């Protein structure tokens, strides 16, 4: 199984994306021929040569030309910028590294893509170029975060800004599958992010979704409030894309701010620089989301891994590792089965949109 | 000017609410006769007697009976529970400490109320019993938080779950007045919490509001994303009640979680218990929202201060101090003036709702 890497996606591309591919190989997670480097041919060839690595050119017409031990390169001469409008990028950049990465999945040459580029563009390409999983109305982005009691998954963090109730229902099912398969949680506790604990709280969307969830075979725990998100109350937290996006980014900003405060107060309390450095880097490792390698866009055929724009080589290598694991675990197939089992709930309640 | 205290509101009532009143007096912020204790008469009398304090009974019929140096008590024999439905509490508990606190404002015997009780019930009572400020369509809850570059204000954190664009516009104006008057910021930078930095991003509500803000006399900075909230980019952050509520509670939960992580890693790095205790309590003081004493419900005649349900005496005393300051600063009058100055924007865009 091959993983396509959008080498030009992200703030530090292609240096960090290519270094991430190399790191994934050095860690023994994948062979070079399993990572399809999508981007500017010569630049990638030169970079690999400098590192003493082999490369082969890959084309959709002659895919059998890749030799063992060498990185296949799929030439792509356009770049989707971080601030490109997603739909325009899709229409006006048919030769972008992102687009050709998705094409390699669509044509069956790769099972997964990893990109640290423009998230909106990744979602637009996925929705347009990949098939939806049977029964899933809208894909959602699932991100895994380390909390007080281990990892938990938040879905959706920004693919779907104005979702319908059935979309959130599917996010609960998909998140539950991910938690079960990828994190080994037996009966993942699913919670709906809301502004009060009691049933009947929240906006119209939240109120409607509570009823739908109660009919599923999920281990639905009802509402979860903001202060509980990090405290290990649920394994899967379902929310609309707008709120999930704020949640994810706020967590990042607040962690940064708090660690500044910690640093200042430790210095005042006379803790030595060496001790502080040791403690802070240990703390940072535990709150750094790139440890989990990125977010997964669930609900389409193929594994789509979205990394933070600021990703460094370690984050990219972790994302490649995640993409490989998600492919092997066949999460997409398991989601389809679970959606089918609960299909009456989704179809009875609302006309297809 | 008298401040009504809902002595039975909150998880630790009335012990901590009464202690908070006492603390505010001990700190010299107010005289006892300026704090109207609303709650069970005998219980409060006994409590005050044990502390060696004087009390007088207060009634709407004979308000002149309060003697200097003694706490006036307004008898209230019902309690609004934390999980009471707001509208039902309003209808079925006419003798609650919360209701009679609001009645004392409505009848002109107090200028402010402080409550650590059921937030939804506080909002419902305020909206029903107090007049709206002229031109303001819906009140919003403003909370002040300490960030990387000093205090900033988030409005709304839960009064208005499904707001219209004009409501958010008014939140921006009210938050800006608060920032200017209470925190001395000259031209408060106002940002709209959104999921992208560029104009035109976000859900329908966010898109419509961006246009409205550009027509105001505010120092509008456009969109602000989650990761920037704590980093000092804006003095006022405008958002819908659902998102603001999640933001506020998430910040609380994440801070708790991160400080646990910090504690564990400092112990591993060999930092002594004493040093750690010193540093952690200094850190906690800087991230503890009760330092600012509570949130203000802006948009009604009279000062309404809402405290966290878990408030201790220090938080209550700070809230009483905040209520006094807000009353003296005449924030309500200044909001009315500012709303009037921008009234064409609000009235042209949307019919009164």
Interface residues (C-beta under 8 A of the other chain):
Chain A: X83 X120 X147 X148 X158 X161 X162 X193 X195 X196 X198 X202 X203 X204 X206 X225 X226 X227 X228 X229 X230 X231 X241 X242 X243 X245 X246 X247 X248 X249 X250 X251 X252 X253 X254 X255 X256 X257 X258 X259 X260 X261 X262 X265 X266 X268 X269 X270 X271 X275 X278 X279 X280 X282 X283 X286 X287
Chain B: X83 X120 X147 X148 X158 X161 X162 X193 X195 X196 X198 X202 X203 X204 X206 X225 X226 X227 X228 X229 X230 X231 X241 X242 X243 X245 X246 X247 X248 X249 X250 X251 X252 X253 X254 X255 X256 X257 X258 X259 X260 X261 X262 X265 X266 X268 X269 X270 X271 X275 X278 X279 X280 X282 X283 X286 X287
